[in-house]
Amino acid sequence: MTLELITTILTFSLFIVSMSEFIKTRKLRKLAYPLIVIYFLVGMPIIEGFIDNRVHHIWFTILSFAVSMIFIYSDLIITLNEKKLMH
């Protein structure tokens, strides 16, 4: 119960931070961060129920993680390039 409460609080705070970042920068990609977290916390257990093979579930998790990291890396690069252009 405590872990679920902490996870809920952290997800909610991440959503608030990303909303404030979105309002400040007007960049829609900033709203993807809470969606990624919600996907891994809620979506992955649901998907695990549909995939009976443990190896397929592990590969699906690795693929999801890789796609998420690629998105986060590209967002970081875009943000850094925008900051360079501003200065």
N, C-alpha and C positions, 0 to 999 in steps of 0.2 A: 504494500500500500504506500509506503514512504517513497519507494523508487518511482512509482507511478505519479505521485504528487510532484516530486522533483522534476521528472520528465515533462509533466504538463506545465509547470511553472517556467522551465527553460524554453520550451517550445513557444509559449505565450510571449515571453520576453524577447525571443528571437523574432517573432512576428511583429512586435511593437517596434523593435529597432529597425527592422527592414522597412516597415511602413514609414517611419520617420525619415529614413534614408531615401525612400522613394519620393516622399513629399519634398524633401530638400533638393534632390537631383533630377526628379522627373524621369528616372530611368526604370523602366518596367522590369528589367532583369534583376533588380534588387528584391523583388517580391518572390523570386524563385527559391531563395534560401529556406524560408519556412516550409515551402512545399517539398523540398528535398528532405528535410528533417521529418516531416509528417509521412512522407513516402516510406522512409526507412523504419519509422516507429509503428506505423499502422499498416501500410501496404505490404511490406515484406512478410509479416506474420500471416496475412490473408493469403498471399501468394504461396507461402509454404504449405498451407492447407490443401492447395490444389495440386502441388507437385509432390508425388509420392517418392520419387527417387531422390535420395540425399545428395548424390553427386550433381544432378541437374540443379538442385536448389543452391548448392555452393557456387556453381558456375554462374547462375543467374544473379546471385548476390555480388560476385566479383565483377560481372559485367555492369550491374547497376552502379557499383562503387566507382568503376572506371569512368563511366559516362558522367557521373556527378563530379568527379575530380577534373575531368576535361572542361566541364562547364565552369567550375570555380576558377580554374587556371586561366581560361580565356577571359572571364570577367575581371580577374585581377590584372591581366595584361591590358585590357581595354581601359580600366580605371587608371592604371599607371600612365598610359599614353595620354589620357585626357588631362591628368595632372601636369604632365610635362608640357603640353600645349598651353596650359593656362599660365605657366611661369615663363 
